[in-house]
């Protein structure tokens, strides 16, 4: 068995606890053959509708596609979309006992309308206020229940209110006591609340917003300086920033690595960050070097960008492409 195949074999033994904001990614596919007489907008003739797991649920789906054992803790609305989300999770083989259903908020739904292969508009149905005290207590109890039986914790934060600073601190503290690595895919609201994590993974836009400074993704020195500042402020073990066409950069206190992007035909970047953090979490839990963590997750993120819509990583495709990389260790 090759070293790469051993790595993918190890993924199947990893237990992952995902905490974050779940959503439904809904799609309306159609065609356009006229302009509305009511306003200068196209009339979409609907041909197909689709509902897919999004946000933290897409991360869970990616992890399961990679062979890992996954537990997802999240808030969903006590509504028909929440029922649909739970149903989609069950169909995908994901457990739903970590879902907290709230009467205080709707299930987040992002509806994309695609006509003649063009993304026409996106409609978001959501509330993003922080979880109530009762909801936070329920989430905290679920973390306490499941954290002892996991090998890595992933925070998938979309700023929709599931994750609060108190939940971050208590979860990271518990993970550190148990020697469990923590991986973060952040957004703006809680950006600087993730202290002492194992891997912090913003994209370039999030890095700029979090540090409130301009960073040119094509300027290696600017990226290195910003990442080092962030790593020190968060007291994180390592920071990995995805830089779109400029690739990926990862740094710890002892090492730093910059890798170029893979040249591909980009169809849709939706969900790429979910895939990157999923692969990075498994690679970290499997004990790979920082360079290999960055290389494998960078590869996976590029692969899903070749598909339209939010889709999980295809394990067969990733195995084939990973075999062409320089040796992973």
C-alpha positions as CSV (number, residue, x, y, z in Angstrom):
1,X,0.0,0.0,0.0
2,X,1.4,3.4,-1.0
3,X,1.9,6.2,1.6
4,X,-1.0,8.1,0.1
5,X,-3.4,5.1,0.3
6,X,-2.3,4.7,4.0
7,X,-3.3,8.3,4.7
8,X,-6.8,7.8,3.2
9,X,-7.1,4.5,5.1
10,X,-6.4,6.4,8.3
11,X,-9.2,8.9,7.5
12,X,-11.8,6.1,8.0
13,X,-10.7,5.7,11.6
14,X,-11.0,9.4,12.6
15,X,-14.0,10.5,14.6
16,X,-14.9,14.2,14.0
17,X,-17.1,16.5,16.0
18,X,-18.5,19.3,13.8
19,X,-20.0,22.4,15.5
20,X,-21.6,25.1,13.4
21,X,-24.2,26.8,11.3
22,X,-26.2,24.4,9.1
23,X,-28.3,25.5,6.1
24,X,-30.1,24.2,3.1
25,X,-28.6,25.1,-0.3
26,X,-31.6,25.1,-2.6
27,X,-31.5,25.3,-6.3
28,X,-34.0,26.3,-8.9
29,X,-32.9,25.3,-12.4
30,X,-34.6,26.6,-15.5
31,X,-34.5,28.4,-18.8
32,X,-35.1,31.9,-20.0
33,X,-36.9,32.7,-23.3
34,X,-38.4,36.1,-22.6
35,X,-38.2,39.2,-20.5
36,X,-41.0,40.0,-18.0
37,X,-43.5,42.7,-19.1
38,X,-43.7,43.8,-15.5
39,X,-40.0,44.8,-15.1
40,X,-36.8,44.4,-17.1
41,X,-36.0,41.0,-15.6
42,X,-35.9,37.5,-17.1
43,X,-38.8,35.1,-16.7
44,X,-37.4,31.7,-15.4
45,X,-39.3,28.6,-16.6
46,X,-38.6,26.1,-13.8
47,X,-37.3,22.7,-14.9
48,X,-35.9,21.3,-11.7
49,X,-35.6,22.0,-7.9
50,X,-33.0,20.6,-5.6
51,X,-32.1,20.8,-1.9
52,X,-28.6,20.1,-0.7
53,X,-26.9,20.1,2.7
54,X,-25.0,23.4,3.3
55,X,-22.8,25.1,5.8
56,X,-21.7,22.8,8.7
57,X,-23.9,20.1,7.2
58,X,-21.9,20.2,4.0
59,X,-18.7,19.9,6.1
60,X,-20.2,16.8,7.8
61,X,-21.1,15.4,4.4
62,X,-17.6,16.0,3.1
63,X,-16.1,14.3,6.1
64,X,-18.4,11.3,5.6
65,X,-17.5,11.2,1.9
66,X,-13.9,10.9,3.0
67,X,-14.7,7.9,5.2
68,X,-14.7,9.6,8.6
69,X,-17.2,9.1,11.5
70,X,-19.0,12.3,12.0
71,X,-21.2,13.9,14.7
72,X,-22.8,17.3,13.9
73,X,-24.0,19.8,16.5
74,X,-26.0,22.7,15.2
75,X,-29.2,24.8,15.4
76,X,-32.0,24.4,12.9
77,X,-35.5,25.9,12.8
78,X,-38.5,24.1,14.0
79,X,-40.0,24.3,10.5
80,X,-40.5,22.4,7.3
81,X,-37.0,23.3,6.1
82,X,-35.6,22.0,9.3
83,X,-37.4,18.7,8.7
84,X,-36.1,18.7,5.2
85,X,-32.6,19.3,6.4
86,X,-32.8,16.4,9.0
87,X,-34.3,14.2,6.2
88,X,-31.4,15.0,3.9
89,X,-28.9,14.2,6.7
90,X,-30.5,10.8,7.3
91,X,-30.5,10.0,3.6
92,X,-26.7,10.8,3.6
93,X,-26.1,8.5,6.6
94,X,-25.5,11.4,9.0
95,X,-26.9,11.2,12.6
96,X,-29.3,14.0,13.7
97,X,-29.1,13.6,17.5
98,X,-26.9,16.7,17.6
99,X,-29.5,19.0,16.0
100,X,-31.2,21.5,18.3
101,X,-34.5,22.7,16.8
102,X,-35.4,26.3,17.6
103,X,-38.8,28.0,17.5
104,X,-36.9,31.3,17.7
105,X,-35.4,31.2,14.2
106,X,-36.0,29.7,10.7
107,X,-33.7,27.2,9.2
108,X,-31.3,29.1,7.0
109,X,-32.0,28.5,3.3
110,X,-30.0,29.9,0.5
111,X,-31.8,29.6,-2.8
112,X,-29.8,29.9,-6.0
113,X,-31.7,30.4,-9.3
114,X,-29.7,29.1,-12.3
115,X,-31.0,29.6,-15.9
116,X,-29.3,28.5,-19.1
117,X,-26.2,27.6,-17.0
118,X,-25.9,31.1,-15.6
119,X,-26.3,31.9,-11.9
120,X,-29.1,34.6,-12.0
121,X,-29.7,35.5,-8.4
122,X,-29.4,34.1,-4.8
123,X,-32.2,34.6,-2.2
124,X,-31.3,34.1,1.5
125,X,-33.9,33.3,4.1
126,X,-32.3,33.5,7.6
127,X,-32.0,35.2,11.0
128,X,-28.5,35.5,12.4
129,X,-29.0,36.6,16.0
130,X,-27.0,34.7,18.6
131,X,-28.4,31.6,20.1
132,X,-30.7,32.1,23.1
133,X,-29.5,31.1,26.6
134,X,-31.6,28.0,26.4
135,X,-30.3,27.0,23.0
136,X,-26.7,27.7,24.0
137,X,-27.2,25.5,27.1
138,X,-28.6,22.7,24.9
139,X,-25.6,23.0,22.5
140,X,-23.2,23.0,25.4
141,X,-24.7,19.8,26.8
142,X,-24.3,18.1,23.4
143,X,-20.7,19.1,23.2
144,X,-20.0,17.7,26.7
145,X,-21.8,14.5,25.6
146,X,-19.9,13.9,22.4
147,X,-16.4,15.5,22.8
148,X,-14.9,12.6,24.7
149,X,-15.4,10.3,21.7
150,X,-13.8,12.4,19.0
151,X,-10.4,12.8,17.5
152,X,-10.8,16.3,16.1
153,X,-13.2,19.2,16.6
154,X,-14.2,21.4,13.6
155,X,-15.9,24.8,14.1
156,X,-17.8,25.7,10.9
157,X,-18.8,29.3,11.6
158,X,-21.1,31.1,9.2
159,X,-22.1,34.0,11.5
160,X,-25.6,32.6,11.8
161,X,-25.6,32.5,15.6
162,X,-25.1,28.9,16.6
163,X,-21.5,29.5,17.7
164,X,-21.0,32.0,20.6
165,X,-17.8,33.1,22.3
166,X,-18.8,31.2,25.4
167,X,-19.3,28.0,23.4
168,X,-16.0,28.5,21.7
169,X,-14.1,28.9,24.9
170,X,-15.7,26.0,26.7
171,X,-15.2,23.7,23.8
172,X,-11.6,24.6,23.1
173,X,-10.8,24.3,26.8
174,X,-12.3,20.9,26.9
175,X,-10.5,19.8,23.8
176,X,-7.2,21.0,25.0
177,X,-7.6,19.1,28.3
178,X,-8.2,16.0,26.3
179,X,-5.5,16.6,23.8
180,X,-8.0,16.9,20.9
181,X,-7.0,19.2,18.0
182,X,-9.4,22.0,17.1
183,X,-9.9,23.3,13.5
184,X,-11.7,26.6,12.7
185,X,-13.4,27.9,9.5
186,X,-14.2,31.4,10.7
187,X,-16.4,34.3,9.9
188,X,-16.2,37.9,11.0
189,X,-18.3,38.0,14.2
190,X,-16.3,35.6,16.2
191,X,-13.0,35.9,14.3
192,X,-10.8,36.9,17.2
193,X,-12.6,34.7,19.8
194,X,-10.9,31.5,18.6
195,X,-7.9,31.5,21.0
196,X,-5.5,28.6,21.4
197,X,-6.8,26.5,18.5
198,X,-4.8,24.0,16.5
199,X,-5.6,25.2,13.0
200,X,-7.3,28.5,12.0
201,X,-8.3,28.6,8.4
202,X,-9.6,31.9,7.0
203,X,-9.8,32.8,3.3
204,X,-8.2,36.0,2.1
205,X,-11.4,38.1,2.5
206,X,-11.9,36.9,6.0
207,X,-8.2,37.6,6.8
208,X,-8.6,41.2,5.6
209,X,-11.8,41.7,7.6
210,X,-10.6,40.0,10.7
211,X,-7.4,42.0,10.9
212,X,-9.1,45.2,9.5
213,X,-6.2,45.6,7.1
214,X,-5.6,45.3,3.3
215,X,-3.6,42.2,2.3
216,X,-2.6,41.6,-1.3
217,X,-2.9,37.8,-1.9
218,X,-0.3,37.9,-4.6
219,X,2.2,39.6,-2.3
220,X,4.0,36.9,-0.3
221,X,5.5,39.2,2.3
222,X,2.2,40.9,3.0
223,X,0.5,37.5,3.5
224,X,3.3,36.2,5.7
225,X,3.2,39.3,7.9
226,X,-0.6,39.2,8.3
227,X,-0.7,35.5,9.1
228,X,2.1,35.8,11.7
229,X,0.3,38.7,13.3
230,X,-3.0,36.7,13.4
231,X,-1.3,33.6,14.7
232,X,0.3,35.5,17.6
233,X,-2.9,37.4,18.5
234,X,-4.9,34.1,18.5
235,X,-2.1,32.1,20.1
236,X,-2.9,29.5,17.5
237,X,-0.7,26.6,16.7
238,X,-1.0,27.2,13.0
239,X,-2.9,29.4,10.6
240,X,-3.7,28.4,7.0
241,X,-5.1,31.0,4.6
242,X,-6.6,30.1,1.2
243,X,-5.7,32.7,-1.4
244,X,-7.9,31.7,-4.4
245,X,-5.8,31.9,-7.6
246,X,-2.7,32.5,-5.4
247,X,-2.9,29.1,-3.7
248,X,-2.5,28.5,0.0
249,X,-0.2,29.6,2.8
250,X,0.3,27.8,6.2
251,X,2.5,28.9,9.1
252,X,3.2,27.7,12.6
253,X,5.8,29.1,15.1
254,X,8.5,26.9,13.5
255,X,7.6,26.5,9.8
256,X,5.8,28.1,6.9
257,X,4.8,26.9,3.5
258,X,3.4,28.5,0.4
259,X,1.8,26.4,-2.3
260,X,0.4,27.5,-5.7
261,X,-3.2,27.0,-6.8
262,X,-4.0,24.1,-9.2
263,X,-4.9,25.3,-12.6
264,X,-8.5,24.2,-13.3
265,X,-11.7,25.1,-15.1
266,X,-13.7,26.8,-12.4
267,X,-17.5,26.2,-12.6
268,X,-18.6,27.3,-9.1
269,X,-16.6,28.1,-5.9
270,X,-19.6,27.5,-3.6
271,X,-18.7,25.0,-0.8
272,X,-15.0,25.0,-1.6
273,X,-14.1,26.3,1.8
274,X,-16.2,23.5,3.4
275,X,-14.2,20.9,1.5
276,X,-10.8,22.5,2.4
277,X,-11.5,22.6,6.1
278,X,-12.8,19.0,6.0
279,X,-9.7,17.6,4.4
280,X,-7.4,19.8,6.6
281,X,-9.1,18.5,9.8
282,X,-8.6,14.9,8.8
283,X,-5.1,15.4,7.6
284,X,-4.2,17.2,10.9
285,X,-5.8,14.4,13.0
286,X,-4.0,11.8,10.9
287,X,-0.7,13.4,11.9
288,X,0.4,14.8,8.6
289,X,2.9,17.6,8.3
290,X,1.7,21.2,7.8
291,X,2.9,21.1,4.2
292,X,0.9,17.9,3.5
293,X,-2.2,19.3,5.3
294,X,-2.0,22.4,3.0
295,X,-1.3,20.4,-0.1
296,X,-4.1,17.9,0.3
297,X,-6.7,20.4,1.3
298,X,-5.7,22.8,-1.5
299,X,-6.1,20.0,-4.0
300,X,-9.5,19.0,-2.7
301,X,-10.8,22.6,-2.7
302,X,-9.8,23.0,-6.4
303,X,-11.5,19.7,-7.3
304,X,-15.0,20.7,-6.0
305,X,-14.8,24.1,-7.8
306,X,-15.1,22.1,-11.1
307,X,-18.7,21.2,-10.2
308,X,-21.8,23.4,-10.3
309,X,-23.4,24.0,-6.9
310,X,-22.4,22.8,-3.4
311,X,-21.1,19.3,-3.7
312,X,-19.0,17.1,-1.3
313,X,-15.6,15.9,-2.4
314,X,-15.5,12.8,-4.5
315,X,-13.1,10.4,-2.7
316,X,-12.1,8.4,-5.8
317,X,-11.2,11.6,-7.7
318,X,-9.2,13.0,-4.7
319,X,-7.3,9.7,-4.3
320,X,-6.4,9.7,-8.0
321,X,-5.2,13.3,-8.0
322,X,-3.4,13.0,-4.6
323,X,-1.3,10.1,-6.0
324,X,0.2,12.6,-8.5
325,X,1.3,15.0,-5.7
326,X,4.8,15.0,-4.3
327,X,4.9,12.4,-1.5
328,X,2.6,13.3,1.5
329,X,4.0,12.8,5.0
